[in-house]
Amino acid sequence: MGMYLNLGNDGFMSVRKGLYVDKTGLISYINKTLGTPEKLTCVSRPRRFGKSYATKMLCAYYDKSCDSRALFEDLEIARDSSFEKYLNRYNVIYLDITWFLSICEKGRNIVSYIQEQVIEELVEEYPDLSGMTSLPLAISKAAKSSGNKFIIIVDEWDALFREAKEDDALQKAYIQLLRGLFKSSLTDGMIEAAYMTGILPIKKYGTQSAMTDFREYTMTSPKKLAKYTGFTEQEVRELCKTYNMNLTETKKWYDGYSFNGAESIYNPNAIVQAIQNGEFGTYWTETETYESLKLYIDMDLDGLKQAIVFMLGGEHYPIDIRTFQNDLTNIHSKDDVLTLLVHLGYLAYEISAKSVYIPNEEVRQEFVRAVKHGKHKEIAELIALSDKLLHDTLAMDAESVAAAIEKVHNASTAPTFYNNEQALRSVIRFAYISCIEEYMEIQELPSGKGYADVVYLPRKVSDKSAMVIELKWNKSAESAIKQIEDKQYPQILEGYGGDVLLVGISYDKKTKKHECIIEKYCK
């Protein structure tokens, strides 16, 4: 076993000893690509979404230097017809780019260093490679002399672009190395398959990908590998049942990523941490500093502030992901920022609507932190205003509530969207952002004879009143209260033991004035 050639199965053995969700169906998919034109696979995911777990799994399965049957025989892949055919049959080269970045001496060319280190290890197995300096040529010669092709796994392939984002010469040298391995006349003769992981998709030069032969699976288009992006709904249901976790709260905190073929995808690291710690929290985002998010949302790009406000208000925001160059330096527009945040996991992308949104409570809290300490002071002030708004609502101070809503509406909604019912709903949800700590927010709750616009139901740990909010655009607050009563919206809260407040909020298109009426519901 080496450091780069045939690592063995220790990594996956360690994974299996912890809380493990079976994702070996991915092996079946890769087996179908072996030796075919589809043999090059690149999977990009945010940090802590299981990328390295997958590479350890693939190393353990394909590596000919070890016997991994016991690690897989109780998993999904063991029932696949390809299981025996490819189990421990290949030489595997594993390149962890973050590892190379950490051990390469400052000032050395890391691209040359990678080649030197891997060739040095290859020489132990293939002595006739001694003296060679080109890794693609060395692997090609080894494959030809032995008659055995290699499987190459590259973990965190884009780490160099993130760590040396200003060094164009180094980036181009790195791309040339990857092209030598995966896009040359030698590739088919030396590589049976390649699997790369990263946070960013493969870098573009202009409108073209640097390595067009790779099949890419990203956070904007995971295609057939969607269910391997994170934990699926069924997997989380089973975990919640096994470990006695509340499924509703679990969904609120960690669900929210949705793809064709996988409508609910959960952050896997956060789920595991919540189970191990026995409580919900911001486990994934704690592995990152919020400074990384703050850096991007502080960019003064046209429309970015409005996009943030809409999304903090629970809305989806339309974007064009096509201009993003898949790196951290060529960011020229609001759409580039939002697309980058999708790849970093801070936003989710809805393919059909071509829009982005904040996926869950864990990420929402990170956005609030970043805004509070960032350059968008007016948004931070509005979030602070939300604390007072909640207090005034519970105190049934309707005049103060109307004034606060009006301030939020004037400050946060662009004129082109001002006279719009959906914008008003977004404003209300943003204005009551402080509720999220102690309330469950439910939109269009079916109740009585219709649907209540927004309901805030206190969590079990709170003794605050529930709130049923009805919105009226160009009508009176009285009509909003009347609709709540006529359609019996509070009926759905009959089982709730605390007080229920009926909140009617209206907006007048001509005067741009807001009115509010608050009444206590008599059960």
C-alpha positions as CSV (number, residue, x, y, z in Angstrom):
1,M,0.0,0.0,0.0
2,G,1.2,3.5,-0.8
3,M,0.3,7.1,-0.4
4,Y,-0.8,7.6,-4.0
5,L,-0.8,4.2,-5.6
6,N,-3.2,1.6,-4.2
7,L,-4.0,3.1,-0.8
8,G,-5.9,0.0,0.4
9,N,-9.2,0.1,2.2
10,D,-8.4,1.6,5.6
11,G,-10.2,4.8,4.7
12,F,-13.5,3.1,3.9
13,M,-13.1,0.7,6.8
14,S,-13.0,3.8,9.1
15,V,-16.1,5.2,7.5
16,R,-18.0,1.9,8.0
17,K,-17.3,2.0,11.7
18,G,-19.2,5.2,12.1
19,L,-22.8,6.1,11.3
20,Y,-23.0,5.0,7.7
21,V,-25.7,5.5,5.1
22,D,-25.3,3.1,2.1
23,K,-24.3,5.0,-1.0
24,T,-22.6,2.1,-2.8
25,G,-25.1,2.4,-5.7
26,L,-22.6,5.0,-7.0
27,I,-20.2,2.1,-7.6
28,S,-22.7,0.4,-9.8
29,Y,-23.0,3.6,-11.9
30,I,-19.2,4.0,-12.2
31,N,-18.9,0.3,-13.2
32,K,-21.2,0.9,-16.2
33,T,-18.8,3.6,-17.4
34,L,-15.5,1.6,-17.2
35,G,-13.7,1.7,-20.4
36,T,-16.4,3.6,-22.2
37,P,-16.5,7.2,-23.6
38,E,-18.3,8.1,-20.3
39,K,-15.5,6.9,-18.1
40,L,-14.5,10.4,-16.9
41,T,-16.7,11.6,-14.1
42,C,-16.5,14.9,-12.2
43,V,-18.7,15.4,-9.1
44,S,-18.8,18.9,-7.5
45,R,-20.4,19.4,-4.1
46,P,-20.1,21.8,-1.1
47,R,-17.8,21.0,1.8
48,R,-19.1,18.3,4.1
49,F,-21.4,16.8,1.6
50,G,-19.6,13.4,1.5
51,K,-17.2,13.8,-1.4
52,S,-14.2,12.3,0.4
53,Y,-16.4,9.4,1.7
54,A,-17.2,8.5,-1.9
55,T,-13.5,8.6,-2.9
56,K,-12.6,6.3,0.0
57,M,-15.4,3.9,-1.0
58,L,-14.2,3.8,-4.6
59,C,-10.6,3.3,-3.6
60,A,-11.6,0.4,-1.4
61,Y,-13.7,-1.3,-4.1
62,Y,-11.3,-1.0,-7.0
63,D,-7.9,-1.3,-5.3
64,K,-6.3,-4.6,-6.3
65,S,-3.8,-4.5,-3.4
66,C,-6.5,-5.4,-0.8
67,D,-9.5,-7.6,-0.2
68,S,-12.6,-5.5,0.5
69,R,-15.3,-8.1,0.1
70,A,-16.3,-8.0,3.8
71,L,-16.7,-4.2,3.7
72,F,-19.2,-4.4,0.9
73,E,-21.0,-7.7,1.1
74,D,-23.9,-6.3,3.2
75,L,-24.4,-3.2,1.1
76,E,-26.4,-2.4,-2.1
77,I,-23.5,-3.0,-4.5
78,A,-23.1,-6.6,-3.4
79,R,-26.5,-7.3,-5.1
80,D,-25.4,-5.8,-8.4
81,S,-24.4,-8.1,-11.2
82,S,-21.1,-6.2,-11.7
83,F,-20.0,-6.6,-8.0
84,E,-17.7,-9.6,-8.5
85,K,-16.4,-8.6,-11.9
86,Y,-14.6,-5.4,-10.8
87,L,-14.1,-5.9,-7.0
88,N,-10.4,-5.3,-6.2
89,R,-9.2,-5.6,-9.8
90,Y,-7.4,-2.3,-10.6
91,N,-4.4,-0.2,-9.8
92,V,-5.8,2.9,-8.3
93,I,-4.0,6.3,-8.2
94,Y,-5.4,8.6,-5.6
95,L,-4.6,12.3,-5.6
96,D,-5.8,14.5,-2.8
97,I,-5.0,18.0,-4.0
98,T,-5.5,19.6,-0.5
99,W,-2.9,17.2,0.8
100,F,-0.4,18.3,-1.8
101,L,-1.1,21.9,-1.0
102,S,-0.4,21.3,2.7
103,I,2.9,19.5,2.3
104,C,4.4,21.3,-0.7
105,E,7.2,23.6,0.4
106,K,6.4,27.3,-0.1
107,G,7.8,28.5,-3.4
108,R,7.9,25.1,-5.1
109,N,5.8,24.5,-8.2
110,I,3.0,22.2,-6.9
111,V,2.2,20.8,-10.3
112,S,5.8,19.5,-10.7
113,Y,5.7,18.4,-7.1
114,I,2.6,16.3,-7.7
115,Q,4.2,14.6,-10.6
116,E,7.5,13.9,-8.8
117,Q,5.8,12.4,-5.8
118,V,3.5,10.1,-7.7
119,I,6.2,9.0,-10.2
120,E,8.5,8.2,-7.2
121,E,5.9,5.8,-5.9
122,L,5.1,4.3,-9.3
123,V,8.8,3.5,-9.8
124,E,8.7,1.1,-6.9
125,E,6.1,-0.9,-8.8
126,Y,7.5,-0.2,-12.3
127,P,11.3,0.4,-12.1
128,D,11.5,1.2,-15.8
129,L,9.8,4.5,-15.1
130,S,12.9,5.8,-13.3
131,G,14.0,9.2,-14.5
132,M,10.6,10.2,-16.0
133,T,9.2,13.6,-15.1
134,S,5.8,13.6,-16.9
135,L,3.1,11.9,-14.9
136,P,0.8,11.2,-18.0
137,L,3.7,9.6,-19.9
138,A,4.7,7.5,-16.8
139,I,1.2,6.2,-16.3
140,S,0.9,5.5,-20.0
141,K,4.2,3.5,-20.0
142,A,3.2,1.6,-16.9
143,A,-0.2,0.7,-18.4
144,K,1.3,-0.4,-21.7
145,S,4.1,-2.5,-20.1
146,S,1.8,-4.2,-17.6
147,G,-1.3,-4.5,-19.8
148,N,-3.4,-3.1,-17.0
149,K,-5.1,0.3,-17.1
150,F,-5.5,2.5,-14.1
151,I,-8.4,4.1,-12.2
152,I,-7.5,7.6,-11.2
153,I,-9.3,9.4,-8.3
154,V,-8.8,13.1,-7.7
155,D,-10.2,14.5,-4.5
156,E,-10.7,18.3,-4.2
157,W,-9.5,18.8,-7.7
158,D,-10.3,22.5,-7.6
159,A,-8.4,23.2,-4.3
160,L,-5.6,24.8,-6.3
161,F,-8.0,27.2,-7.9
162,R,-9.3,28.2,-4.5
163,E,-5.9,28.5,-2.8
164,A,-4.0,30.1,-5.6
165,K,-6.8,31.9,-7.3
166,E,-4.6,34.8,-8.4
167,D,-1.8,32.6,-9.9
168,D,-2.9,32.2,-13.6
169,A,0.3,30.6,-14.7
170,L,0.1,27.9,-12.0
171,Q,-3.6,27.3,-12.8
172,K,-2.8,26.8,-16.5
173,A,0.1,24.4,-15.7
174,Y,-2.3,22.4,-13.5
175,I,-5.0,22.3,-16.3
176,Q,-2.3,21.1,-18.7
177,L,-1.5,18.3,-16.3
178,L,-5.1,17.3,-16.1
179,R,-5.5,17.5,-19.9
180,G,-2.4,15.3,-20.3
181,L,-4.1,12.7,-18.1
182,F,-7.7,13.0,-19.2
183,K,-7.8,14.7,-22.6
184,S,-4.9,13.3,-24.7
185,S,-4.2,10.6,-27.2
186,L,-2.8,8.5,-24.3
187,T,-6.0,8.6,-22.1
188,D,-7.9,5.6,-23.6
189,G,-4.8,3.4,-23.5
190,M,-4.0,4.1,-19.8
191,I,-7.2,5.0,-17.9
192,E,-10.1,2.7,-17.3
193,A,-12.0,5.4,-15.4
194,A,-11.5,8.6,-13.5
195,Y,-13.5,10.1,-10.7
196,M,-12.9,13.7,-9.6
197,T,-14.5,15.6,-6.8
198,G,-14.5,19.3,-6.1
199,I,-16.5,22.2,-4.8
200,L,-16.5,24.0,-8.1
201,P,-17.4,22.6,-11.6
202,I,-14.5,22.4,-14.1
203,K,-13.1,25.8,-14.9
204,K,-14.3,27.5,-18.1
205,Y,-12.0,29.5,-20.4
206,G,-14.5,31.8,-22.1
207,T,-17.5,29.6,-22.8
208,Q,-15.6,26.3,-23.1
209,S,-14.8,23.8,-20.3
210,A,-11.1,23.1,-19.7
211,M,-11.8,19.4,-20.0
212,T,-14.8,18.7,-22.2
213,D,-14.6,14.9,-22.0
214,F,-15.7,14.8,-18.4
215,R,-19.3,14.1,-17.5
216,E,-20.1,16.7,-14.8
217,Y,-22.6,16.4,-12.0
218,T,-23.0,19.6,-10.1
219,M,-25.2,21.4,-7.6
220,T,-27.0,23.0,-10.5
221,S,-27.3,19.8,-12.5
222,P,-26.6,16.6,-10.7
223,K,-28.6,14.5,-13.2
224,K,-28.5,10.8,-12.5
225,L,-26.3,11.2,-9.4
226,A,-28.8,13.5,-7.6
227,K,-29.5,10.9,-4.9
228,Y,-25.8,10.7,-4.0
229,T,-25.6,14.5,-3.5
230,G,-26.6,14.1,0.2
231,F,-29.0,12.1,2.3
232,T,-32.4,11.4,0.6
233,E,-35.8,11.8,2.3
234,Q,-36.2,8.0,2.8
235,E,-32.7,7.7,4.3
236,V,-33.4,10.6,6.7
237,R,-36.8,9.2,7.7
238,E,-35.1,5.9,8.6
239,L,-32.4,7.7,10.6
240,C,-35.0,9.8,12.5
241,K,-36.9,6.6,13.4
242,T,-33.7,4.8,14.5
243,Y,-32.3,7.6,16.5
244,N,-35.6,9.1,17.7
245,M,-35.2,12.5,16.0
246,N,-38.1,14.8,15.1
247,L,-38.6,14.6,11.4
248,T,-40.3,17.9,11.0
249,E,-37.5,19.8,12.8
250,T,-34.9,17.8,10.9
251,K,-36.5,18.9,7.6
252,K,-36.6,22.5,8.8
253,W,-33.0,22.6,9.8
254,Y,-31.2,20.5,7.1
255,D,-33.6,19.8,4.1
256,G,-34.1,22.1,1.2
257,Y,-31.9,21.0,-1.7
258,S,-34.1,19.6,-4.4
259,F,-33.3,18.0,-7.8
260,N,-35.0,16.1,-10.5
261,G,-35.1,12.6,-9.3
262,A,-34.4,13.6,-5.7
263,E,-36.9,16.1,-4.4
264,S,-35.5,16.3,-0.8
265,I,-31.7,16.2,-0.2
266,Y,-30.3,16.8,3.3
267,N,-26.9,18.0,4.3
268,P,-25.3,14.7,5.4
269,N,-22.7,16.0,7.8
270,A,-25.3,18.1,9.6
271,I,-27.6,15.1,10.0
272,V,-24.9,12.9,11.5
273,Q,-23.8,15.7,13.9
274,A,-27.3,16.3,15.0
275,I,-27.8,12.6,15.7
276,Q,-24.5,12.3,17.6
277,N,-25.0,15.5,19.6
278,G,-28.7,14.9,20.2
279,E,-29.7,18.4,19.2
280,F,-30.2,20.6,16.2
281,G,-27.7,23.3,15.3
282,T,-25.5,24.8,12.7
283,Y,-23.0,22.0,12.3
284,W,-22.2,22.2,8.6
285,T,-21.7,26.0,8.7
286,E,-19.5,25.7,11.8
287,T,-17.0,23.9,9.6
288,E,-16.7,27.1,7.5
289,T,-16.3,30.7,8.7
290,Y,-19.2,33.0,7.9
291,E,-16.5,35.3,6.5
292,S,-16.6,33.3,3.3
293,L,-20.3,34.0,2.9
294,K,-20.0,37.6,4.0
295,L,-17.3,38.3,1.5
296,Y,-19.6,37.5,-1.4
297,I,-22.8,39.1,-0.2
298,D,-20.9,42.3,0.6
299,M,-20.1,42.7,-3.1
300,D,-21.9,45.9,-4.3
301,L,-23.2,44.3,-7.4
302,D,-26.5,45.6,-9.0
303,G,-29.5,43.9,-7.5
304,L,-27.6,41.8,-5.0
305,K,-29.2,43.5,-1.9
306,Q,-32.7,43.0,-3.3
307,A,-32.0,39.3,-4.0
308,I,-30.8,38.8,-0.4
309,V,-33.9,40.5,1.0
310,F,-36.2,38.4,-1.1
311,M,-34.5,35.2,-0.1
312,L,-34.4,36.1,3.6
313,G,-38.1,36.7,3.2
314,G,-38.4,33.1,2.1
315,E,-38.8,33.8,-1.6
316,H,-37.0,32.3,-4.7
317,Y,-34.9,34.7,-6.8
318,P,-34.4,34.2,-10.6
319,I,-30.8,33.9,-11.9
320,D,-28.8,33.0,-15.0
321,I,-26.1,30.5,-14.1
322,R,-24.5,30.4,-17.5
323,T,-22.1,33.3,-17.1
324,F,-20.3,31.8,-14.1
325,Q,-16.7,30.9,-15.0
326,N,-16.4,28.3,-12.3
327,D,-13.7,30.1,-10.4
328,L,-13.4,32.6,-7.5
329,T,-11.9,35.6,-9.4
330,N,-14.1,36.1,-12.5
331,I,-17.1,37.3,-10.6
332,H,-18.7,40.2,-12.5
333,S,-22.4,40.2,-11.7
334,K,-25.1,39.4,-9.1
335,D,-25.8,36.1,-11.0
336,D,-22.1,35.1,-10.7
337,V,-22.3,35.6,-6.9
338,L,-25.5,33.7,-6.5
339,T,-24.3,30.8,-8.7
340,L,-21.1,30.6,-6.7
341,L,-23.2,30.4,-3.5
342,V,-25.2,27.5,-5.0
343,H,-21.9,25.6,-5.5
344,L,-20.8,26.5,-2.0
345,G,-24.1,25.1,-0.6
346,Y,-25.4,28.4,0.8
347,L,-28.2,28.5,-1.8
348,A,-30.2,25.9,-3.5
349,Y,-31.1,26.0,-7.2
350,E,-34.5,25.2,-8.7
351,I,-33.8,23.9,-12.2
352,S,-37.3,24.3,-13.6
353,A,-37.8,27.9,-12.4
354,K,-34.1,28.8,-12.8
355,S,-34.2,30.4,-9.4
356,V,-32.3,30.3,-6.1
357,Y,-33.4,30.2,-2.5
358,I,-32.1,29.8,1.0
359,P,-32.5,26.0,1.6
360,N,-33.0,25.6,5.3
361,E,-32.7,27.1,8.9
362,E,-29.0,26.2,9.3
363,V,-28.1,28.2,6.2
364,R,-30.6,31.0,7.0
365,Q,-28.9,31.6,10.3
366,E,-25.6,31.9,8.6
367,F,-27.0,34.5,6.2
368,V,-28.4,36.5,9.1
369,R,-25.0,36.5,10.8
370,A,-23.2,37.5,7.6
371,V,-25.7,40.4,6.9
372,K,-25.5,41.7,10.5
373,H,-21.8,42.0,10.3
374,G,-21.5,43.0,6.7
375,K,-21.6,46.1,4.5
376,H,-25.3,46.0,3.9
377,K,-26.1,48.0,7.1
378,E,-29.6,48.8,6.0
379,I,-30.5,45.1,5.9
380,A,-28.9,44.6,9.3
381,E,-30.9,47.4,10.7
382,L,-34.1,45.9,9.3
383,I,-33.2,42.5,10.9
384,A,-32.7,44.3,14.2
385,L,-36.1,46.1,13.6
386,S,-37.7,42.6,13.4
387,D,-37.0,42.0,17.1
388,K,-39.0,45.0,18.0
389,L,-41.7,44.1,15.5
390,L,-42.3,40.8,17.1
391,H,-42.5,42.4,20.5
392,D,-45.0,45.0,19.3
393,T,-47.1,42.3,17.6
394,L,-47.3,40.2,20.8
395,A,-48.1,43.4,22.7
396,M,-51.0,44.0,20.2
397,D,-49.5,47.5,19.3
398,A,-51.0,47.6,15.8
399,E,-49.9,51.1,15.0
400,S,-46.2,50.3,15.7
401,V,-46.6,47.1,13.7
402,A,-48.0,49.0,10.6
403,A,-45.2,51.5,10.9
404,A,-42.5,48.8,11.0
405,I,-43.9,46.9,8.1
406,E,-44.0,50.1,6.1
407,K,-40.4,50.8,6.9
408,V,-39.3,47.3,5.8
409,H,-41.4,47.6,2.6
410,N,-40.0,50.9,1.6
411,A,-36.5,49.9,2.3
412,S,-36.3,46.4,0.9
413,T,-38.5,46.2,-2.2
414,A,-37.5,47.7,-5.6
415,P,-40.1,50.1,-7.1
416,T,-40.9,47.7,-10.0
417,F,-42.0,45.1,-7.5
418,Y,-43.6,47.4,-4.9
419,N,-47.2,47.0,-5.9
420,N,-47.3,43.3,-6.0
421,E,-49.0,40.8,-3.6
422,Q,-46.1,38.4,-3.7
423,A,-43.7,41.2,-2.8
424,L,-45.9,42.1,0.2
425,R,-45.8,38.5,1.3
426,S,-42.0,38.5,1.0
427,V,-41.8,41.7,3.0
428,I,-44.0,40.3,5.8
429,R,-41.8,37.1,6.0
430,F,-38.7,39.2,6.0
431,A,-40.1,41.6,8.6
432,Y,-40.9,38.7,11.0
433,I,-37.5,37.0,10.5
434,S,-36.9,37.1,14.3
435,C,-39.8,34.7,14.6
436,I,-37.7,31.9,13.3
437,E,-35.9,31.3,16.6
438,E,-39.1,30.5,18.5
439,Y,-41.7,29.9,15.9
440,M,-42.5,27.5,13.0
441,E,-43.5,29.4,9.9
442,I,-46.3,27.9,7.8
443,Q,-47.3,29.5,4.5
444,E,-50.8,29.0,3.1
445,L,-51.9,26.7,6.0
446,P,-55.1,24.9,5.0
447,S,-57.6,25.8,7.8
448,G,-61.3,26.1,8.1
449,K,-62.7,27.1,4.7
450,G,-59.5,28.3,3.1
451,Y,-55.8,29.0,3.4
452,A,-54.2,31.3,5.9
453,D,-51.5,33.5,4.3
454,V,-48.9,33.0,7.0
455,V,-49.1,31.3,10.4
456,Y,-46.4,31.5,13.1
457,L,-46.8,28.6,15.6
458,P,-44.7,28.6,18.7
459,R,-42.3,25.8,19.2
460,K,-42.7,23.6,22.3
461,V,-40.1,25.6,24.2
462,S,-41.9,28.9,23.7
463,D,-44.8,30.4,25.7
464,K,-45.5,33.1,23.1
465,S,-48.8,33.5,21.3
466,A,-49.5,31.9,18.0
467,M,-50.1,34.4,15.1
468,V,-52.4,34.0,12.1
469,I,-51.5,36.7,9.6
470,E,-53.7,37.7,6.6
471,L,-52.5,40.1,4.0
472,K,-54.6,42.4,1.8
473,W,-53.3,44.5,-1.1
474,N,-55.3,47.6,-1.9
475,K,-58.0,46.6,0.7
476,S,-58.5,47.3,4.3
477,A,-57.0,45.6,7.4
478,E,-60.6,45.1,8.6
479,S,-61.3,42.9,5.5
480,A,-58.2,40.8,6.4
481,I,-59.5,40.2,9.9
482,K,-63.0,39.5,8.6
483,Q,-61.6,36.9,6.2
484,I,-59.7,35.2,9.0
485,E,-62.9,35.0,11.0
486,D,-65.3,34.1,8.2
487,K,-63.1,31.4,6.8
488,Q,-62.3,30.1,10.3
489,Y,-58.5,30.0,9.8
490,P,-57.8,29.6,13.6
491,Q,-59.6,26.3,13.7
492,I,-56.5,24.4,12.8
493,L,-54.9,25.7,16.0
494,E,-57.6,24.4,18.3
495,G,-55.2,21.9,19.8
496,Y,-52.7,24.7,20.7
497,G,-53.1,25.6,24.4
498,G,-51.8,29.1,24.2
499,D,-53.2,32.4,23.0
500,V,-53.8,33.0,19.2
501,L,-53.5,36.5,17.7
502,L,-55.3,37.4,14.5
503,V,-53.2,39.9,12.5
504,G,-54.7,41.7,9.6
505,I,-52.2,43.7,7.5
506,S,-53.2,45.8,4.4
507,Y,-51.3,48.0,1.9
508,D,-52.9,50.8,-0.1
509,K,-51.4,51.2,-3.6
510,K,-52.2,54.9,-3.9
511,T,-51.0,56.1,-0.6
512,K,-48.4,53.4,0.0
513,K,-49.7,53.2,3.5
514,H,-49.9,50.1,5.6
515,E,-52.6,49.4,8.2
516,C,-52.7,46.7,10.9
517,I,-55.4,45.3,13.2
518,I,-54.6,42.8,15.9
519,E,-57.2,40.9,17.8
520,K,-57.0,38.0,20.3
521,Y,-58.9,34.9,19.1
522,C,-61.6,33.8,21.4
523,K,-61.8,30.0,21.4
